[in-house]
Amino acid sequence: MTDAAETPLAELARLRRRVRELEAEVTTLRDSEAEQRAMFSAMTDAVLIVDRDGRYLRVPETASEARHKPDPRLLGKTMHEALPAAEADAFVAGIRRVLAERRMLNNVYSRTIAGEELWFSANASPLGADTVLLVVREITDEVRHEQALRDNLRQQERLREHEAALLRLSTPLIPIGDDILVMPLIGRLDAALLEHAQDTLLNGIAAARARVAIVDVTGVGELDEAAAAGLLKVAQALRLLGARVVLTGIRPRVAASLASSTTAWTDVTVRASLKEAVAEATGDARRAP
């Protein structure tokens, strides 16, 4: 009698424990579902679950402020029904590769929506045996920013090329005879132009074994203290290679600047004009033994 009376009570206790366990599981599932809903509602990415044929199985709701969101009416349709054929083919091929390789793949692509080209980054991860989780993020702003940076870099490169071309035009090196070089300087004598002029003259004198370097400043409008010092530095560097430096084409304003400068010009020959300097240099060459 005792055992028969205890058996239903034990069974009832066991059922009550099972009910409590089930209730706890339901509570856990509800909390998990609420967390998932909160997570999806905070996401600006589009989240899609598709099968190996590109059929939309689930389209969870994400943040309402996202600029581009998948249409819930896609549910049950295939990508070939929703996208241009070429895009759909590419997506389905990518989905099948994800399933075959069982790893996440990324694809960056663009689409024209409402007349505007938008860029997206899609991460595809295997979810089940024949299903894939797609997380699609719009990256239009990032792509445009990168394009602007590339355009700026190309513009800077073109500017550097333009500046280099201007330097070459501002510092041409002209051979007069076998051992006489002429360089007309044009424009403002800033540090970059003087450095380029010095490099060009040094290389030209070394290559031609020139004995005279005529520097013509007719095309120089102004010559401040810094430019005068820089020009003298060029002359001193040329003299170290054994070349005599002749300065020509000094205009009144430049002469005034040189006269008031503290720079010593004792090692530089000055002639009134380029014609006079060339005639003198070629005459000296003819008289040389």
C-alpha positions as CSV (number, residue, x, y, z in Angstrom):
1,M,0.0,0.0,0.0
2,T,2.8,2.4,0.9
3,D,4.7,1.9,-2.4
4,A,1.5,2.2,-4.4
5,A,0.6,5.5,-2.6
6,E,4.2,6.9,-3.1
7,T,4.5,6.2,-6.8
8,P,1.9,8.8,-8.0
9,L,3.4,11.4,-5.6
10,A,6.9,10.8,-6.9
11,E,5.6,11.0,-10.5
12,L,3.8,14.3,-9.7
13,A,7.0,15.7,-8.2
14,R,9.0,14.7,-11.2
15,L,6.4,16.3,-13.6
16,R,6.4,19.5,-11.5
17,R,10.2,19.6,-11.7
18,R,10.0,19.1,-15.5
19,V,7.4,21.9,-15.8
20,R,9.7,24.3,-13.9
21,E,12.6,23.3,-16.2
22,L,10.5,23.9,-19.3
23,E,9.3,27.3,-17.9
24,A,12.9,28.3,-17.3
25,E,13.8,27.2,-20.8
26,V,10.9,29.3,-22.2
27,T,12.1,32.3,-20.2
28,T,15.6,31.9,-21.5
29,L,14.3,31.6,-25.1
30,R,12.2,34.7,-24.6
31,D,15.1,36.6,-23.2
32,S,17.3,35.4,-26.1
33,E,14.7,36.4,-28.6
34,A,14.3,39.8,-27.0
35,E,18.1,40.3,-27.1
36,Q,18.1,39.3,-30.8
37,R,15.3,41.7,-31.6
38,A,17.1,44.5,-29.8
39,M,20.4,43.6,-31.6
40,F,18.7,43.6,-35.0
41,S,16.8,46.9,-34.3
42,A,20.2,48.6,-33.4
43,M,21.9,47.3,-36.6
44,T,22.1,49.5,-39.7
45,D,23.4,46.6,-41.7
46,A,21.0,44.5,-43.7
47,V,20.7,40.9,-42.5
48,L,19.5,38.2,-44.8
49,I,19.3,34.4,-44.7
50,V,19.3,32.7,-48.1
51,D,19.6,29.2,-49.5
52,R,22.0,27.9,-52.0
53,D,19.8,29.0,-54.9
54,G,19.7,32.6,-53.6
55,R,16.1,32.3,-52.2
56,Y,15.4,34.8,-49.4
57,L,14.4,32.7,-46.4
58,R,14.4,35.4,-43.7
59,V,14.7,39.2,-43.8
60,P,15.0,40.3,-40.1
61,E,14.0,43.9,-39.4
62,T,16.9,46.2,-38.7
63,A,17.3,49.9,-37.8
64,S,14.6,52.0,-39.4
65,E,17.0,54.9,-40.1
66,A,19.2,52.8,-42.4
67,R,19.4,54.5,-45.8
68,H,18.9,51.3,-47.8
69,K,17.1,48.2,-46.4
70,P,16.0,45.0,-48.2
71,D,12.3,45.0,-49.0
72,P,10.4,42.5,-46.8
73,R,8.5,41.5,-49.9
74,L,11.6,39.7,-51.1
75,L,10.8,36.9,-48.6
76,G,10.3,33.6,-50.6
77,K,11.7,35.1,-53.8
78,T,15.1,34.3,-55.4
79,M,17.8,36.8,-56.2
80,H,17.2,36.2,-59.9
81,E,13.7,37.5,-59.4
82,A,14.9,40.6,-57.5
83,L,18.2,41.5,-59.1
84,P,19.6,42.0,-62.6
85,A,20.8,38.6,-64.0
86,A,24.5,39.3,-63.9
87,E,24.3,40.5,-60.2
88,A,22.2,37.5,-59.3
89,D,24.6,35.1,-61.0
90,A,27.5,36.6,-59.1
91,F,25.7,36.4,-55.7
92,V,24.5,32.8,-56.2
93,A,28.0,31.7,-57.3
94,G,29.4,33.4,-54.1
95,I,26.8,31.7,-51.9
96,R,27.6,28.3,-53.3
97,R,31.3,28.9,-52.8
98,V,30.7,29.8,-49.2
99,L,28.7,26.6,-48.7
100,A,31.4,24.5,-50.5
101,E,34.3,26.0,-48.6
102,R,32.5,26.5,-45.3
103,R,34.1,29.9,-44.6
104,M,33.1,33.5,-44.7
105,L,33.6,35.5,-47.9
106,N,33.4,39.2,-48.5
107,N,32.2,41.0,-51.7
108,V,32.2,44.7,-52.4
109,Y,29.8,45.8,-55.1
110,S,27.8,48.8,-56.3
111,R,24.2,49.2,-57.3
112,T,22.4,52.2,-58.9
113,I,19.3,52.9,-56.7
114,A,17.0,55.8,-57.5
115,G,19.6,57.2,-59.9
116,E,22.4,57.1,-57.4
117,E,25.4,54.7,-57.3
118,L,25.6,53.2,-53.9
119,W,28.4,50.9,-52.7
120,F,28.0,47.9,-50.4
121,S,30.1,45.3,-48.6
122,A,28.5,41.9,-48.1
123,N,29.9,39.2,-45.7
124,A,28.5,35.8,-46.4
125,S,28.9,33.0,-43.7
126,P,27.7,29.4,-43.8
127,L,24.7,29.0,-41.5
128,G,23.4,25.5,-42.2
129,A,24.0,22.8,-44.7
130,D,22.3,24.8,-47.4
131,T,21.8,28.2,-45.9
132,V,23.9,31.3,-45.7
133,L,23.8,34.4,-43.5
134,L,24.4,37.6,-45.4
135,V,25.3,40.8,-43.6
136,V,25.3,43.8,-46.0
137,R,26.6,47.2,-45.1
138,E,26.4,50.3,-47.2
139,I,29.9,51.8,-47.6
140,T,29.1,54.6,-50.1
141,D,30.6,57.3,-47.9
142,E,33.8,55.3,-47.2
143,V,34.2,54.6,-50.9
144,R,33.7,58.2,-51.9
145,H,36.1,59.3,-49.2
146,E,38.8,56.9,-50.5
147,Q,38.1,58.0,-54.0
148,A,38.5,61.6,-52.9
149,L,41.8,60.7,-51.3
150,R,43.0,59.0,-54.5
151,D,42.0,62.0,-56.5
152,N,43.9,64.3,-54.2
153,L,47.0,62.1,-54.3
154,R,46.8,62.1,-58.1
155,Q,46.3,65.9,-58.1
156,Q,49.3,66.3,-55.8
157,E,51.4,64.1,-58.1
158,R,50.4,66.1,-61.1
159,L,51.3,69.3,-59.2
160,R,54.7,67.9,-58.4
161,E,55.2,67.0,-62.0
162,H,54.1,70.5,-63.0
163,E,56.5,72.0,-60.5
164,A,59.3,69.9,-61.7
165,A,58.6,70.9,-65.3
166,L,58.5,74.6,-64.3
167,L,61.9,74.1,-62.6
168,R,63.3,72.6,-65.7
169,L,61.9,75.5,-67.8
170,S,63.2,78.0,-65.3
171,T,66.7,76.6,-65.3
172,P,67.6,75.5,-68.8
173,L,71.3,74.6,-69.4
174,I,72.7,75.7,-72.8
175,P,76.1,74.7,-74.0
176,I,78.1,77.4,-75.8
177,G,81.1,75.9,-77.4
178,D,82.9,72.9,-75.9
179,D,83.5,74.1,-72.4
180,I,81.1,77.0,-71.8
181,L,77.7,76.6,-70.3
182,V,74.9,79.2,-70.0
183,M,72.0,79.0,-67.6
184,P,69.3,81.7,-67.8
185,L,67.4,81.9,-64.5
186,I,63.7,82.8,-64.8
187,G,61.3,83.8,-62.1
188,R,61.6,84.1,-58.3
189,L,64.8,82.6,-56.9
190,D,63.4,80.5,-54.1
191,A,65.2,77.6,-52.4
192,A,63.7,75.0,-54.7
193,L,64.7,76.8,-57.9
194,L,68.3,77.5,-56.6
195,E,68.8,73.9,-55.5
196,H,67.6,72.6,-58.9
197,A,69.8,75.2,-60.7
198,Q,72.8,74.1,-58.6
199,D,72.3,70.4,-59.3
200,T,71.8,71.0,-63.0
201,L,74.9,73.1,-63.2
202,L,77.1,70.8,-61.2
203,N,76.1,67.8,-63.3
204,G,76.4,69.7,-66.5
205,I,79.9,71.1,-65.7
206,A,81.1,67.6,-64.6
207,A,79.8,66.0,-67.7
208,A,81.1,68.6,-70.2
209,R,84.3,69.5,-68.2
210,A,83.2,73.1,-68.7
211,R,85.6,75.9,-67.5
212,V,83.0,78.7,-67.6
213,A,79.5,78.8,-66.3
214,I,77.5,81.9,-67.2
215,V,74.4,82.5,-65.0
216,D,72.1,85.1,-66.5
217,V,69.5,86.7,-64.2
218,T,67.8,88.9,-66.7
219,G,64.5,87.0,-66.0
220,V,64.8,87.5,-62.3
221,G,62.6,90.4,-61.1
222,E,63.7,90.7,-57.5
223,L,66.6,89.4,-55.5
224,D,66.3,89.5,-51.7
225,E,69.0,88.7,-49.1
226,A,68.2,85.0,-49.0
227,A,68.2,84.7,-52.8
228,A,71.5,86.5,-53.1
229,A,73.1,84.2,-50.5
230,G,71.6,81.2,-52.3
231,L,73.0,82.4,-55.6
232,L,76.5,82.9,-54.1
233,K,76.3,79.4,-52.7
234,V,75.7,78.1,-56.2
235,A,78.6,80.0,-57.5
236,Q,80.9,78.7,-54.8
237,A,79.8,75.1,-55.5
238,L,80.7,75.6,-59.2
239,R,84.1,77.0,-58.4
240,L,84.9,73.9,-56.4
241,L,84.6,72.0,-59.8
242,G,87.1,74.5,-61.3
243,A,84.6,76.5,-63.3
244,R,84.7,80.3,-63.5
245,V,81.3,81.8,-62.7
246,V,80.1,84.8,-64.6
247,L,76.9,86.6,-63.6
248,T,75.1,88.6,-66.2
249,G,71.8,90.5,-66.9
250,I,71.7,92.3,-63.6
251,R,68.8,94.9,-63.7
252,P,68.8,98.1,-61.6
253,R,66.5,96.7,-58.9
254,V,68.6,93.5,-58.7
255,A,71.8,95.6,-58.6
256,A,70.4,97.6,-55.7
257,S,69.6,94.4,-53.8
258,L,73.1,93.0,-54.4
259,A,74.7,96.3,-53.4
260,S,72.8,96.4,-50.1
261,S,73.4,92.7,-49.4
262,T,76.0,91.6,-46.9
263,T,76.9,88.7,-49.3
264,A,80.5,88.9,-50.6
265,W,80.6,88.6,-54.4
266,T,84.4,88.8,-54.8
267,D,84.6,85.3,-56.4
268,V,82.0,86.1,-59.0
269,T,82.7,87.9,-62.3
270,V,79.9,90.3,-63.3
271,R,79.3,91.4,-66.9
272,A,76.6,93.8,-68.2
273,S,75.0,91.4,-70.7
274,L,74.9,87.8,-71.7
275,K,76.3,88.8,-75.1
276,E,79.4,90.4,-73.5
277,A,79.9,87.4,-71.3
278,V,79.7,84.9,-74.1
279,A,82.0,87.0,-76.3
280,E,84.6,87.2,-73.5
281,A,84.4,83.5,-72.7
282,T,84.7,82.4,-76.3
283,G,87.5,84.9,-76.9
284,D,89.4,83.5,-73.9
285,A,88.9,80.0,-75.3
286,R,90.4,81.0,-78.7
287,R,93.4,82.6,-77.0
288,A,94.0,79.6,-74.7
289,P,97.0,77.4,-75.8
